[in-house]
Amino acid sequence: MSDDYLPTASWQTLKERARIVRSIRQFFDDAGYTEVQTPLLSHDTVVDAHIDPFKLDTEHGRLFLQTSPEFAMKRLLVAGADAIYQICPAFRRGEVGQWHNPEFAMLEWYRVGDTYHDQMTLTESLFRRVFESASGKPFNRITYDSAFERAIGKSALTKSAESLIRIAREHGVSLPASLDRENRDDLLNVLLAELIEPTLGQNQPEFLFDYPATQSALARVRNGDPPVAERFELYFKGIELCNGYQELTDPDELARRNSVQNGLRAANDSEALPEASRLLRAMQHGLPECSGVALGLDRLIALACDALRLDQVWTFPVSRS
């Protein structure tokens, strides 16, 4: 008989998971954050070309299972919150694999007045708490462009699509047949995944920051030559663990980006997502300067437990749910 009624994680691991979650809550409480809870079902959802939400048609209209609590938490900042965090389920269609599950645990936090560099410092402190390491060298911080230069001896931010294809060829990177050869962001993402990410944070967690301006998501873009998105990701042993932003506060720019993302979704034959939202209305009243981070909690716990897959620290993955 099948044993698929059993959890994929051991009871000992699940007890360790509970201990880690308790320590995370204590960390944020000590740092002056307030834990909040926002709806998992919402009329609004993040508009992203590469993230597909689950949707439900209800007596209240179409609702989405949240891919992140971002929109609702930012509305709380507009309402006067100054430092908040949340541990909650999040849901994304089509994400199954070694480090993915359609339902996963998200740890997300925001602080008014902080810069994204401040949040890198806080994130490092959080990791030291989880891994119970109060000493050791500071985590390295490397810009997106410098990471390319370190790994392959060439920058990437200003390269044309033709140059990026040439780099892929030189380094034996096979580009998917479906890839748009004129889309720089798609080319950069393939090169990042194949050539750069495996070099990041191998011996110690490492921050990658200042992404291409065209990959800003909901981060602020800093003008320069070239302009960059003020965002970071943290990698450990080549695994991406979190995404942090100097948050976009301009509602007109949010509306523009939503339109761009829906255009990309249309090009990929994906359904358009609602561009108008209560977050947009809240930002029109004034989102304060702030920085926030979204962290994949299951991945963090897996690394802390020396697990090799997400399902080793999760009760019932989608195959057993």
C-alpha positions as CSV (number, residue, x, y, z in Angstrom):
1,M,0.0,0.0,0.0
2,S,1.1,3.6,-0.7
3,D,2.4,5.6,2.3
4,D,1.4,8.9,0.7
5,Y,-0.7,9.6,3.8
6,L,2.5,10.4,5.7
7,P,4.3,13.7,5.7
8,T,7.4,14.0,3.6
9,A,9.3,15.7,6.5
10,S,10.3,13.8,9.7
11,W,8.7,14.8,13.0
12,Q,12.1,15.8,14.3
13,T,12.5,18.2,11.4
14,L,9.0,19.6,11.9
15,K,9.8,20.3,15.5
16,E,13.0,22.1,14.4
17,R,10.9,24.1,11.9
18,A,8.7,25.2,14.7
19,R,11.7,26.2,16.8
20,I,13.1,28.3,13.9
21,V,9.7,30.0,13.3
22,R,9.6,30.9,17.0
23,S,13.1,32.4,16.9
24,I,12.1,34.5,13.8
25,R,9.1,35.9,15.6
26,Q,11.3,36.8,18.6
27,F,13.9,38.4,16.3
28,F,11.3,40.7,14.7
29,D,9.7,41.5,18.1
30,D,13.1,42.4,19.4
31,A,13.7,44.7,16.4
32,G,10.5,46.6,17.0
33,Y,8.3,45.1,14.4
34,T,4.7,44.3,14.8
35,E,3.3,41.0,13.4
36,V,0.3,41.5,11.2
37,Q,-2.2,39.3,9.3
38,T,-3.7,40.2,5.9
39,P,-6.1,38.4,3.7
40,L,-5.0,35.4,1.6
41,L,-8.0,36.1,-0.7
42,S,-8.1,39.5,-2.4
43,H,-9.6,41.3,-5.4
44,D,-6.1,42.6,-6.1
45,T,-2.9,40.7,-7.0
46,V,0.7,41.5,-8.0
47,V,0.9,42.1,-11.8
48,D,4.0,40.2,-12.9
49,A,4.7,38.6,-16.3
50,H,6.3,35.6,-14.7
51,I,4.0,34.9,-11.7
52,D,0.6,33.3,-12.2
53,P,-1.9,33.5,-9.3
54,F,-4.7,31.0,-8.5
55,K,-8.0,32.6,-9.0
56,L,-11.5,31.8,-7.7
57,D,-14.9,33.1,-9.0
58,T,-17.0,33.7,-6.0
59,E,-20.2,35.5,-4.9
60,H,-17.8,38.4,-4.1
61,G,-16.5,38.5,-7.7
62,R,-13.1,37.2,-8.8
63,L,-10.7,36.7,-6.0
64,F,-7.0,35.7,-6.1
65,L,-5.0,33.6,-3.7
66,Q,-2.1,35.9,-2.8
67,T,1.3,35.3,-4.4
68,S,2.7,37.7,-1.7
69,P,1.1,39.8,1.0
70,E,2.9,42.8,-0.5
71,F,-0.1,44.9,-1.6
72,A,-2.0,44.6,1.7
73,M,1.0,45.2,3.9
74,K,1.9,48.4,1.9
75,R,-1.7,49.6,2.5
76,L,-1.0,49.2,6.2
77,L,2.0,51.5,5.8
78,V,-0.2,54.1,4.2
79,A,-2.5,53.7,7.2
80,G,0.3,54.6,9.7
81,A,2.2,51.3,10.4
82,D,5.9,51.9,10.6
83,A,7.5,48.4,11.0
84,I,5.6,45.2,10.3
85,Y,6.2,41.6,9.4
86,Q,4.1,38.6,8.4
87,I,4.5,34.8,8.2
88,C,1.8,33.4,5.9
89,P,1.0,31.0,3.1
90,A,1.5,32.2,-0.4
91,F,0.4,30.6,-3.7
92,R,1.8,30.5,-7.2
93,R,0.6,28.4,-10.1
94,G,3.1,26.2,-12.0
95,E,5.8,26.1,-9.3
96,V,6.8,22.5,-8.5
97,G,10.3,21.2,-8.1
98,Q,13.2,20.8,-5.8
99,W,12.8,24.2,-4.3
100,H,9.2,25.0,-5.3
101,N,5.7,24.1,-4.3
102,P,2.4,25.8,-5.4
103,E,1.8,26.6,-1.8
104,F,4.7,27.8,0.3
105,A,5.5,29.9,3.4
106,M,6.4,33.5,3.0
107,L,8.1,35.8,5.5
108,E,7.7,39.4,4.5
109,W,8.5,42.6,6.3
110,Y,8.6,46.4,5.8
111,R,10.0,49.4,7.7
112,V,9.3,53.0,7.0
113,G,12.5,55.1,6.7
114,D,14.8,52.2,6.0
115,T,16.9,51.9,2.9
116,Y,17.5,48.7,1.0
117,H,21.0,48.7,2.4
118,D,19.6,48.9,5.9
119,Q,17.4,45.9,5.1
120,M,20.5,43.9,3.9
121,T,22.0,44.5,7.3
122,L,18.7,43.4,9.1
123,T,18.5,40.3,6.8
124,E,22.1,39.3,7.7
125,S,21.2,39.6,11.4
126,L,18.2,37.5,10.9
127,F,20.2,34.8,9.2
128,R,22.7,34.8,12.0
129,R,19.9,34.3,14.5
130,V,18.4,31.4,12.5
131,F,21.8,29.7,11.9
132,E,22.8,30.6,15.5
133,S,26.0,32.2,14.4
134,A,26.8,35.5,16.1
135,S,30.3,35.7,14.6
136,G,31.9,35.2,11.2
137,K,32.8,37.5,8.3
138,P,30.2,40.0,7.2
139,F,28.1,38.8,4.2
140,N,29.5,39.9,0.9
141,R,27.5,42.5,-1.1
142,I,28.1,42.5,-4.9
143,T,26.4,44.4,-7.6
144,Y,24.7,42.6,-10.4
145,D,27.2,43.9,-12.9
146,S,30.2,43.1,-10.7
147,A,28.9,39.5,-10.3
148,F,29.0,39.1,-14.1
149,E,32.5,40.6,-14.2
150,R,33.7,38.3,-11.4
151,A,32.2,35.1,-13.0
152,I,32.8,35.7,-16.7
153,G,35.1,38.7,-16.9
154,K,32.4,40.9,-18.6
155,S,29.7,43.3,-17.5
156,A,26.1,42.8,-18.6
157,L,24.0,45.9,-17.8
158,T,24.7,47.8,-21.0
159,K,25.1,44.8,-23.4
160,S,22.9,44.5,-26.4
161,A,20.8,41.4,-27.0
162,E,23.3,40.4,-29.8
163,S,26.2,40.7,-27.3
164,L,24.4,38.6,-24.7
165,I,23.7,35.9,-27.2
166,R,27.4,35.9,-28.1
167,I,28.3,35.6,-24.4
168,A,25.9,32.6,-24.1
169,R,27.6,31.0,-27.1
170,E,31.1,31.6,-25.7
171,H,30.2,29.9,-22.4
172,G,28.3,27.0,-23.8
173,V,24.9,28.2,-22.5
174,S,22.1,26.7,-24.5
175,L,19.2,29.2,-25.1
176,P,15.7,27.7,-25.1
177,A,14.1,27.5,-28.6
178,S,11.1,29.5,-27.3
179,L,13.3,32.4,-26.0
180,D,12.8,35.7,-27.7
181,R,16.3,36.5,-28.9
182,E,15.6,40.3,-28.9
183,N,14.4,40.3,-25.2
184,R,17.4,41.5,-23.2
185,D,15.8,40.6,-19.9
186,D,15.0,37.1,-20.9
187,L,18.6,36.7,-22.1
188,L,20.0,38.2,-18.9
189,N,17.9,35.8,-16.8
190,V,19.2,32.8,-18.6
191,L,22.8,34.0,-18.2
192,L,22.2,34.8,-14.5
193,A,20.8,31.3,-13.9
194,E,23.4,29.4,-15.8
195,L,26.6,31.4,-15.2
196,I,26.2,33.6,-12.2
197,E,23.8,32.1,-9.6
198,P,25.9,28.9,-9.1
199,T,28.8,31.2,-8.0
200,L,26.9,33.1,-5.5
201,G,27.1,32.5,-1.7
202,Q,28.9,29.2,-1.9
203,N,30.7,29.5,1.4
204,Q,28.7,32.2,3.0
205,P,25.4,34.0,2.2
206,E,26.0,36.8,-0.4
207,F,23.8,39.7,-1.5
208,L,23.4,40.5,-5.1
209,F,22.1,44.1,-5.6
210,D,21.4,46.9,-8.1
211,Y,19.6,45.0,-10.8
212,P,18.9,46.1,-14.4
213,A,16.4,48.9,-14.4
214,T,14.1,46.9,-16.6
215,Q,13.9,44.2,-13.8
216,S,12.7,46.6,-11.1
217,A,9.4,44.9,-10.3
218,L,8.1,47.2,-7.5
219,A,11.5,48.6,-6.6
220,R,12.6,52.2,-7.1
221,V,14.9,52.9,-10.1
222,R,18.0,55.1,-9.4
223,N,19.0,57.3,-12.3
224,G,22.6,56.8,-13.5
225,D,24.7,55.5,-16.4
226,P,23.2,53.0,-16.5
227,P,20.2,53.4,-14.3
228,V,19.6,50.5,-11.8
229,A,16.8,49.0,-9.8
230,E,17.4,49.4,-6.1
231,R,16.7,45.8,-5.1
232,F,18.7,42.9,-3.8
233,E,18.5,39.2,-3.5
234,L,20.3,37.0,-1.0
235,Y,22.0,33.7,-2.2
236,F,23.4,30.9,-0.2
237,K,24.9,27.8,-1.8
238,G,23.6,29.1,-5.2
239,I,20.0,29.2,-3.9
240,E,18.0,32.5,-4.0
241,L,16.3,33.1,-0.7
242,C,14.8,36.5,-0.6
243,N,14.1,39.7,-2.6
244,G,14.4,43.2,-1.1
245,Y,13.4,46.5,-2.5
246,Q,13.7,50.2,-2.0
247,E,10.0,50.4,-2.5
248,L,8.4,52.3,-5.4
249,T,6.2,55.1,-4.0
250,D,5.0,56.7,-7.2
251,P,1.5,55.6,-8.1
252,D,1.8,56.8,-11.7
253,E,4.9,54.6,-12.2
254,L,3.1,51.7,-10.6
255,A,0.2,52.1,-13.1
256,R,2.7,52.2,-15.9
257,R,4.6,49.1,-14.8
258,N,1.3,47.2,-14.4
259,S,0.4,48.0,-18.0
260,V,3.9,46.9,-19.2
261,Q,3.7,43.6,-17.3
262,N,0.2,42.9,-18.7
263,G,1.6,43.6,-22.2
264,L,4.3,41.0,-21.5
265,R,1.7,38.5,-20.2
266,A,-0.3,39.0,-23.4
267,A,2.8,38.3,-25.5
268,N,3.2,35.0,-23.6
269,D,-0.5,34.1,-24.0
270,S,-1.2,34.7,-20.3
271,E,-4.3,36.2,-18.9
272,A,-4.2,39.9,-18.0
273,L,-4.3,40.7,-14.3
274,P,-6.2,43.7,-12.7
275,E,-4.1,46.9,-13.1
276,A,-6.3,49.0,-10.8
277,S,-6.0,48.1,-7.2
278,R,-6.5,49.4,-3.7
279,L,-2.8,49.6,-3.3
280,L,-2.7,52.0,-6.3
281,R,-5.4,54.1,-4.5
282,A,-3.5,54.0,-1.3
283,M,-0.3,55.1,-3.0
284,Q,-2.1,58.1,-4.4
285,H,-2.7,59.1,-0.8
286,G,1.0,58.7,-0.1
287,L,3.1,55.6,0.6
288,P,6.0,56.7,2.8
289,E,9.6,56.0,1.9
290,C,10.3,52.5,3.0
291,S,12.1,49.3,2.2
292,G,10.8,45.7,2.4
293,V,11.9,42.1,2.0
294,A,10.1,38.9,0.9
295,L,11.8,35.7,2.0
296,G,11.0,32.1,1.1
297,L,10.7,30.7,4.6
298,D,10.8,27.0,3.5
299,R,14.1,27.5,1.7
300,L,15.6,29.2,4.7
301,I,14.5,26.4,7.0
302,A,15.7,23.7,4.5
303,L,19.2,25.3,4.5
304,A,19.2,25.5,8.3
305,C,18.3,21.8,8.5
306,D,20.8,20.7,5.8
307,A,17.9,19.5,3.7
308,L,18.3,19.0,0.0
309,R,14.7,19.6,-1.1
310,L,11.8,21.7,0.1
311,D,9.6,18.7,0.8
312,Q,12.1,17.6,3.4
313,V,10.9,20.5,5.7
314,W,7.3,20.6,4.5
315,T,4.4,18.5,5.8
316,F,2.5,17.6,2.7
317,P,3.7,19.0,-0.7
318,V,1.2,19.2,-3.5
319,S,1.7,15.6,-4.4
320,R,0.4,14.6,-0.9
321,S,-1.9,17.5,0.0
